[in-house]
Amino acid sequence: MKKVLRARRFWLVALGMQAALAFAPVAQAQPTTSPATTSTNSALDGALFYQLLLGELSVQGGEPGAGYSLVLDAARKTNDAKLYQRAVEIALQSRNGDSAAQAARAWQQAQPTSREANRYLMQIFVALNRLAESAEPLVKELELTPAAEQIGFLARIPGQYQRVVDKKLAADVVQTALAKYQTQPGIGAQAWVAVGRLRLAAGDTAGALDAARRAQAVNVQSEGSAVLALEMMDPKQPQAEAVVLAYLSNSQVSAPLPQVRMGYARALLDGQRYAEATGQLQKIVADMPEFSEAWLVLGALQVQDNQLAMADKSLKQYLALTQDQAASEEKRRGQTQAFLSLAQVAEKQRDFVAAQAWLDRIENAQDMVGAQNRRASILAKQGRLDEARQLIRGLPERSPEDARTKLFAEVQLLRDNKQYKAAYDLLAKASEKEPTDTDLLYEQAMMAEKTKNFVDMERLLRQVIAAKPESHHAYNALGYSMADRNVRLPEAKQLIEKAVAFAPGDPFIADSLAWVEFRLGNKAEALRILEAAYKTRPDAEIAAHLGEVLWSMGQKERALTIWREGQLLANDNETLQETLKRLRVKL
């Protein structure tokens, strides 16, 4: 036993000597500032060396408090940055935040221009949730940062406070700390953006928006204010979009960042404002043709709008721009999407060989579900529906989500091929196993409507609404079905108005509202709503309704023009074809 203890003691001594020697040359190299310091430094080989050795031995021996005191005392005697840092580290390792703050404060006071000391102090105050005390080192760090690096430092501030408990207090502290900088032309905008991000993290959306607007008032060219506003874009918060547009359209902004315009386009897509999103993407590719992401999204939109030649060009341009990029997950996903979209273009052009060739270029197993869906669609269009269904069913199931993906893929295949009863039965079987799954219930209701089983459709949609009262799709589907059948129109209007309240910017819900107004005899109001919806989202179904309203009002030439546009958008749209047949119109 004595041998073991002696061996352990020898190891601790060796370790302590190693640590002390690591600090010793640094301490000797420090310039002297007073007779007392000179005397202490000259004694490094003796008393001070022993003090450091004893301090490290204390830490290793399980007495970090004693070791901390000895090392901090040595740091004060030598004014050595590494010893101050070591004292901070000892306190942090022993989970003594107050002692760490004390050592960092001593270091900062001894070396007022040390950014390292100031950073340690700020980080410790934030970690301890002593937020008010973090303001002083925050301001000092900004003062110590070279002018060229200040914007970058301000951009990092929200990240430094992201783990604090009281995020509202953090936002208030930072705003107060940066108050005198928020009007400065060079950094004022970024100072407000930092405050805005902290307010957003605290759930104060109105405050964050106010900060974005103040940032833009200081500097209209600040992309930070536009990016912050983008994160808050919502139909219920139109002021956020105004900030983004002010940046993108202001003549003082010589070249808006394409990433901001791309972010705006994606926000428009989220709001189903497809025509506006397309316009933004076209501006990006015109101003910066090498911005590959814009070509990919633009191509996908063009496929959706049946602009097949343009989609083919955009998607191939994306592939050309990305072929020399280093392999990455982002590149793989983007190229897979391009291959799938190009296969869809070829499929719509009934060039099944070309479609298959694009699908064959997809190599990653994770992307095979999308590829197999397209292959199944090609088989179905060739009259081989049973084979197509087997192709989807043959996909592996590694998780419940895989099984769900396969189910919806098969339902979509059946829907596309007008096998509505088969799709209904498939969904009904799935709903028996998952009776609370509102997505399954909604899709089953849509198939019930296609088979003209309106009793079942209404029952299922009311189940969805009961389980998920904010489901605007269910309100809209039920209200539109009543309007289309010209039954219970007041109730239909109430249902659709609820859908509008949940999704005020949705052009398809606007189309439903216009249709019920038309059924109620309010033709002028129906026309107004439909014209706005069609402008936002040129779509064959909206074109069918807009044309019919115009036709009923005697504007037959304009109605024919709208219907022809609808045919170009989707020549096989059921609503458009049924409208033309019922009104005995040939285009």
Secondary structure by P-SEA (a helix, b strand, c coil): caaaaaaaaaaaaaaaaaaaaaaaaaaaacccccaaaaaaaaacccaaaaaaaaaaaaaaaccaaaaaaaaaaaaaacccaaaaaaaaaaaaaaccaaaaaaaaaaaaaaccccaaaaaaaaaaaaaacccccaaaaaaaaaaaccccaaaaaaaaccccccccccaaaaaaaaaaaacccccccccaaaaaaaaaaaaaaacaaaaaaaaaaaaaaaccccaaaaaaaaaacccccaaaaaaaaaaacccccccccaaaaaaaaaaaaaacaaaaaaaaaaaaaaacccaaaaaaaaaaaaaaacaaaaaaaaaaaaaaaaccccccaaaaaaaaaaaaaaaaaaaaacaaaaaaaaaaacccccaaaaaaaaaaaaaaaacaaaaaaaaaaacccccaaaaaaaaaaaaaaaaaacaaaaaaaaaaaaaaaccccaaaaaaaaaaaaaacaaaaaaaaaaaaaaacccaaaaaaaaaaaaaaaccaaaaaaaaaaaaaaaccccaaaaaaaaaaaaaacaaaaaaaaaaaaaaacccaaaaaaaaaaaaaacaaaaaaaaaaaaaaaccccaaaaaaaaaacccc
